[in-house]
Amino acid sequence: MKNMKLTANLFKFEITNLFAACKGGTQTNGAKTRHPDQSRCLPPIKKNRSCGEAKDDNVMDEDILKPSDLPISPALFSITQKPQGGIVNKVKEGALKVNENACLQAGIDPKKVEATIDTFNLNCDRLCLARKTVLEKLEEDFELELADLGENPSDNQIKSVLEKMAKYNLAVNQDGTLPAFFSTIRIYFLPYAESVLAQSPQNGI
């Protein structure tokens, strides 16, 4: 146990082990407001910790993906969505799933991607709820765009709408940051998102 702690402490100062990190669901200052941001903090906090907060000091370099391991394309994840007029059984809406075909295409073991989801607790209620909210907003915007096309829009018109929406929603913010829940947006607009990112690959980094 002492050796594991020592190794973890040494890794804190190893430059190749340093990555930017979020609060992982522990940003409780928002929870004290009248309308807290549930994507940042959702009780019970311990159950809804994610990313580095969930991984803690465990050294798992051989078992999980590092951010630098993620390919620009293809997207290694899919997201559970509620089908029209249906319900999602067993798996929560907004939950990340392994896209096995994409993993094989990228030469990455799907089991390693699954371990990454589990280790970082990426399917905690807080993050699933946040992804579900993003997907619902995108679907609502898409329905409004379709309504503007009138009755019986052509396949080309629908494709044009999706391409336009993908380009708009995946655009880098003015301060150079990516939109919140970028991967969720990307997955919603597949395959159109990939063509958008191929034109500006730096947007997906």
Helices and strands as residue ranges (DSSP letters): H 2-11, G 15-17, G 28-32, H 51-55, G 67-69, E 77-79, E 96-98, H 100-106, H 110-119, H 125-148, H 155-169, H 182-188, H 192-199, G 201-204
